[in-house]
Amino acid sequence: MAQIDFQSYMALFAAEMPRFSVPGIGSFVWHVERAQVDPKAGIVLPPRPILKYEPGHRYQAETVAFLQEYFGIPAEEAEALLREIGRIASSYIRATNEIDLWKLGKIKKVGAIYKVELAEDAPIAITAELYEVSLRSTAGAAVSPPPVSLPAAEKRKSEKPPKTQEKSKIPDQSRARVVEPGAEGPIPPQPARSSERRWTLVIVVIGVIVAVAAAGVFWLLSKRKAAQPVEISLSKRLPSGTSSSETSDLSEKEGAPARLSEKSETAPPPSKAEPARPKSEQPTPHPKAQIPPPAEKPAPSPLSTTDKPKPAAGPRYHIIVGAYPSRAEAEAKAREFSGYAIQYLPGKEPGWVRLSVFSTTNKEEAQRKLQEIRAQAPDAWVLTT
């Protein structure tokens, strides 16, 4: 008998209240799912109410007020009755893992939570009354409490709407036709929009491809334009290189007559015993005779027989006694080192001449000879070639 009583109370709460709490089990709230739409057939099925489980006892005060109003008992007795219902229901569901809610369905225990399974043939009055309560699909939405002006039994009899009124509450502004389960009749075809969406997608893809191609062409053209100044700068450098080589050749050609003039200045004056030539025999001065042609080279002196050393297999060591800005000064200095193998080597700077008095491929011999020569030339040093 206790089993039938608490199951009846649970079914009463679910049928008469939009939300309620049972001590020891938790809270239950009615929700309305979204309507199911079939775009191909153009059918909108009405939303189906579901009973969801929530942990906690946040609606216990509303449940006590419902018992107090429904049975006409004081608040203390209503609270004690609710605690007793919760104690019996929690003990029963621990043993059987489910509670039968009269014609509504079942409450099953799955782990630490409870799951509600509603029956397909639930009473129409229960589902019709849910439309009067403004429930939303989002959790925690504000829900208006049930009216308590009349007893629940009289309210259910007086406000029980027929099926025709339930259909009239569905808004007429919907584009698709609402069809109740089991209704018969032809379904008007709805225009399919899949072709429009397909063409829109194709246009978008083509636009993206064209934009990417345009960006690639612009990038290639910008790179190609940036490379042109580099080619122009390279072409401008060519005549500058030729001019530098020509100027170096001219400087070498101008240096040759300068060396000849310096050599002529350092040459000894002619002897006074030589008879003077008559004026008639003296050659007439010519302006171009003073400057020899650039192709001529000065005649080698008798001491310059060893100017070009023979190439040796290994490194060669030269003892340098000094570097001079002209060949004439080097030759004048070479007269002080009579008996040595005189060589004239190019200096570090253009036009300078290094005077070498000894050369050998033996490093020890070069060091030994350097000590002897330093007695005459303290600044002598060894050059390796």
C-alpha positions in Angstrom: 0.0 0.0 0.0 2.9 2.4 0.8 4.4 1.6 -2.6 1.1 2.6 -4.4 0.8 5.7 -2.3 4.3 7.2 -3.0 4.0 6.3 -6.7 0.6 8.0 -6.9 2.1 11.1 -5.2 5.0 11.2 -7.7 2.5 10.9 -10.6 0.4 13.7 -9.0 3.4 16.0 -8.8 4.4 15.3 -12.4 0.9 15.8 -13.7 -0.1 18.9 -11.8 3.2 20.9 -11.3 5.7 22.3 -13.9 8.5 21.7 -11.4 8.8 19.9 -8.1 11.3 18.5 -5.6 11.3 15.2 -3.7 13.6 15.0 -0.7 16.3 12.3 -1.1 15.9 12.2 -4.9 16.2 15.6 -6.4 14.1 18.0 -8.5 12.2 17.5 -11.8 11.3 20.2 -14.3 9.1 20.0 -17.4 10.7 21.3 -20.6 9.4 21.5 -24.2 11.8 20.5 -26.9 12.1 22.4 -30.1 9.8 21.5 -33.0 11.1 19.0 -35.5 11.2 20.3 -39.0 11.4 18.3 -42.2 12.6 20.8 -44.9 12.0 18.4 -47.8 8.5 17.5 -46.9 7.7 20.9 -45.3 6.3 19.3 -42.1 6.7 20.7 -38.7 5.9 18.3 -35.9 4.7 19.8 -32.6 7.1 20.0 -29.7 7.1 17.1 -27.3 7.3 17.8 -23.6 9.9 16.1 -21.5 10.6 15.8 -17.8 14.2 16.5 -16.9 16.0 15.7 -13.7 18.0 18.3 -11.8 20.1 17.7 -8.6 19.2 19.6 -5.5 15.9 20.6 -3.8 15.4 24.2 -5.1 11.6 23.7 -5.6 10.8 22.1 -2.3 8.9 25.1 -1.0 6.7 25.1 -4.1 6.0 21.4 -3.6 5.0 21.9 0.0 2.7 24.8 -1.0 1.1 22.5 -3.6 0.4 19.8 -1.0 -1.0 22.4 1.4 -3.3 23.8 -1.3 -4.3 20.5 -2.8 -5.2 18.6 0.4 -6.0 21.6 2.6 -3.5 20.8 5.4 -1.2 23.0 7.4 2.3 23.7 6.2 3.9 21.5 8.9 1.9 18.5 7.9 2.5 19.1 4.2 6.3 19.3 4.8 6.2 16.1 6.9 4.2 14.3 4.2 6.7 15.4 1.5 9.6 14.1 3.6 7.9 10.8 4.1 7.2 10.5 0.4 10.9 11.2 -0.4 12.1 8.6 2.2 9.9 5.8 0.8 10.7 6.8 -2.8 14.5 6.9 -2.3 14.5 3.5 -0.5 12.4 2.0 -3.2 14.4 3.3 -6.1 17.6 2.0 -4.5 16.2 -1.4 -4.4 14.5 -1.5 -7.8 16.4 1.3 -9.7 13.1 2.6 -11.1 9.7 4.1 -10.1 6.5 3.8 -12.1 4.7 7.2 -12.6 1.2 5.9 -13.2 0.5 6.6 -17.0 3.3 9.0 -17.5 6.3 6.7 -17.7 9.2 5.7 -15.4 12.0 7.3 -13.4 15.2 5.2 -13.6 18.4 5.5 -11.6 21.5 5.6 -13.8 24.6 5.9 -11.6 24.3 9.0 -9.4 21.6 10.6 -11.5 18.0 9.8 -12.4 16.5 9.5 -15.9 12.9 10.0 -16.8 11.3 8.0 -19.6 7.8 9.2 -20.6 5.3 6.9 -22.2 4.1 7.5 -25.7 0.4 7.1 -24.7 0.5 9.8 -22.0 -2.8 11.4 -21.1 -3.7 14.3 -23.4 -4.8 16.5 -20.5 -1.2 16.4 -19.1 0.4 17.5 -22.3 -2.3 20.1 -23.1 -1.9 21.8 -19.7 1.8 22.3 -20.5 1.0 24.9 -23.2 -0.5 27.1 -20.5 2.9 27.2 -18.7 5.6 29.3 -20.4 8.5 26.9 -20.4 11.6 27.4 -22.5 14.2 24.9 -23.8 17.1 26.7 -22.0 18.0 25.5 -18.5 17.2 27.7 -15.6 14.5 29.8 -17.4 12.0 31.6 -15.3 8.7 29.7 -15.0 5.5 31.0 -13.5 4.1 29.0 -10.6 0.8 27.1 -11.1 -2.4 28.9 -10.1 -3.7 28.0 -6.6 -7.0 29.8 -6.7 -9.0 26.6 -7.4 -8.4 23.0 -6.3 -6.3 21.0 -8.8 -9.0 18.4 -9.5 -11.6 21.0 -10.4 -9.1 23.0 -12.4 -8.3 19.9 -14.5 -11.9 19.2 -15.2 -12.9 22.8 -16.0 -9.8 23.8 -18.0 -9.3 20.6 -20.0 -9.0 21.9 -23.7 -10.1 19.7 -26.6 -7.8 18.8 -29.4 -9.3 21.5 -31.7 -8.2 24.2 -29.2 -4.7 22.7 -29.0 -4.4 23.0 -32.8 -5.6 26.6 -32.8 -2.8 27.7 -30.5 -0.2 26.9 -33.0 0.8 30.2 -34.8 -0.5 30.6 -38.4 2.6 32.6 -39.4 4.7 29.5 -39.9 5.7 28.8 -43.5 5.4 25.1 -43.2 2.2 23.3 -42.4 1.9 21.8 -38.9 0.8 18.2 -39.1 -0.3 16.3 -36.0 0.9 12.7 -35.7 -1.6 10.5 -37.4 -3.2 13.2 -39.6 -4.1 12.3 -43.1 -4.1 14.4 -46.3 -1.9 15.4 -49.2 1.3 17.3 -48.4 1.9 20.3 -50.7 5.4 20.3 -52.2 7.7 23.0 -51.0 10.3 24.7 -53.2 13.7 23.3 -52.8 16.5 25.8 -52.1 19.4 23.3 -52.5 20.1 24.5 -56.1 20.3 28.1 -55.0 22.7 27.3 -52.2 24.8 25.1 -54.6 25.1 28.0 -57.1 26.0 30.4 -54.3 28.8 28.1 -53.1 30.1 27.8 -56.7 30.2 31.5 -57.1 32.0 32.0 -53.8 34.7 29.4 -54.7 35.2 30.9 -58.2 35.7 34.4 -56.6 38.2 33.1 -54.2 40.2 31.4 -57.0 40.2 34.6 -59.1 41.4 36.7 -56.1 44.3 34.3 -55.4 45.3 34.2 -59.0 45.3 38.0 -59.2 47.4 38.3 -56.1 49.9 35.8 -57.5 50.2 37.8 -60.8 50.6 41.1 -59.0 53.4 39.6 -56.8 55.3 38.2 -59.9 55.0 41.6 -61.7 56.3 43.5 -58.6 59.3 41.1 -58.3 60.0 41.5 -62.0 60.0 45.3 -61.8 62.3 45.3 -58.8 65.0 43.3 -60.7 65.3 45.9 -63.5 67.4 48.5 -61.6 69.9 45.8 -60.7 70.6 45.0 -64.3 71.0 48.7 -65.1 73.5 49.2 -62.3 75.5 46.3 -63.6 75.6 47.7 -67.1 76.8 51.1 -65.8 79.7 49.5 -63.9 81.3 48.2 -67.2 82.6 51.5 -68.6 83.9 52.5 -65.2 86.1 49.4 -65.1 87.5 50.1 -68.6 88.3 53.7 -67.7 90.2 52.6 -64.6 92.3 50.2 -66.6 93.0 52.8 -69.2 94.1 55.4 -66.6 96.4 52.8 -65.0 98.0 52.2 -68.5 98.4 55.9 -69.0 100.0 56.4 -65.6 102.5 53.6 -66.3 103.4 55.2 -69.7 103.8 58.6 -68.1 106.0 57.1 -65.4 108.6 55.8 -68.0 109.7 59.3 -69.2 109.8 60.5 -65.6 112.2 57.8 -64.7 114.4 58.6 -67.7 114.5 62.2 -66.7 115.5 61.3 -63.2 118.2 59.0 -64.5 119.6 61.7 -66.7 119.8 64.1 -63.8 121.7 61.7 -61.7 124.1 60.8 -64.5 127.7 62.4 -64.2 128.3 65.6 -66.1 130.5 65.3 -69.3 134.3 65.9 -69.0 135.6 69.4 -69.8 138.4 68.0 -72.0 135.9 67.1 -74.7 136.0 69.8 -77.4 132.9 71.8 -77.9 131.0 71.3 -81.1 130.4 74.2 -83.4 127.1 75.8 -83.6 126.6 74.5 -87.1 127.0 70.9 -86.0 124.7 71.2 -82.9 121.3 69.5 -83.6 118.3 71.8 -83.8 116.0 71.4 -80.8 112.7 69.7 -81.5 109.8 70.0 -79.1 108.8 66.4 -79.5 112.3 65.0 -79.1 112.4 65.7 -75.4 109.5 63.3 -74.7 110.2 59.8 -75.8 107.3 57.7 -77.1 105.5 55.7 -74.5 106.4 52.4 -76.1 110.1 52.8 -75.6 111.7 51.3 -72.5 114.9 52.5 -70.7 118.0 50.6 -71.6 119.0 48.3 -68.8 122.1 49.2 -66.8 125.1 46.9 -66.6 124.1 46.2 -62.9 120.6 45.1 -63.9 121.5 41.8 -65.4 120.1 40.0 -62.4 116.8 42.0 -62.3 114.6 38.9 -63.1 115.5 36.1 -60.7 115.0 32.6 -61.9 112.0 30.9 -60.4 112.9 28.4 -57.7 111.1 25.3 -56.5 110.5 26.5 -53.0 110.3 29.9 -51.3 113.1 32.4 -51.9 114.5 34.7 -49.3 115.7 38.2 -50.4 117.7 40.6 -48.1 116.2 44.0 -48.6 118.4 47.0 -47.6 115.8 49.7 -48.6 112.9 50.8 -50.7 113.1 53.9 -53.0 110.6 55.9 -54.9 112.5 55.5 -58.2 114.8 53.1 -60.0 117.5 55.8 -60.2 117.7 56.2 -56.4 117.9 52.4 -56.0 120.7 52.2 -58.5 122.6 54.9 -56.7 122.2 53.0 -53.5 123.3 49.8 -55.1 126.8 51.2 -55.8 127.5 51.1 -52.1 127.0 47.3 -52.2 129.6 46.3 -54.8 130.2 42.6 -55.0 126.6 41.6 -54.0 123.9 40.1 -56.3 121.8 43.2 -56.8 118.1 42.8 -57.6 115.4 45.4 -58.1 112.0 44.2 -56.8 108.7 46.0 -57.0 107.8 47.9 -53.9 104.6 47.8 -51.8 103.3 51.0 -53.4 103.2 51.6 -57.1 106.4 53.1 -58.5 108.6 52.2 -55.6 111.6 49.9 -55.9 113.1 47.5 -53.3 116.8 46.9 -53.4 117.8 43.3 -52.8 121.5 42.5 -52.3 121.3 38.8 -51.7 118.8 36.0 -52.4 118.7 32.3 -51.6 116.3 29.4 -51.0 118.0 28.4 -47.8 116.5 30.1 -44.8 119.5 29.5 -42.5 121.9 31.0 -45.0 119.6 34.0 -45.4 119.6 34.6 -41.7 123.4 34.3 -41.5 123.9 36.6 -44.4 121.5 39.1 -42.9 123.7 39.5 -39.8 126.7 40.3 -42.1 124.8 42.9 -44.2 123.3 44.6 -41.1 126.8 45.8 -40.3 126.6 48.0 -43.4 122.8 48.5 -43.5 121.2 48.3 -40.1 117.7 48.5 -41.6 118.1 45.4 -43.7 115.3 42.7 -43.5 114.3 39.5 -45.2 111.5 39.3 -47.9 110.1 35.9 -48.7 108.7 35.3 -52.2 
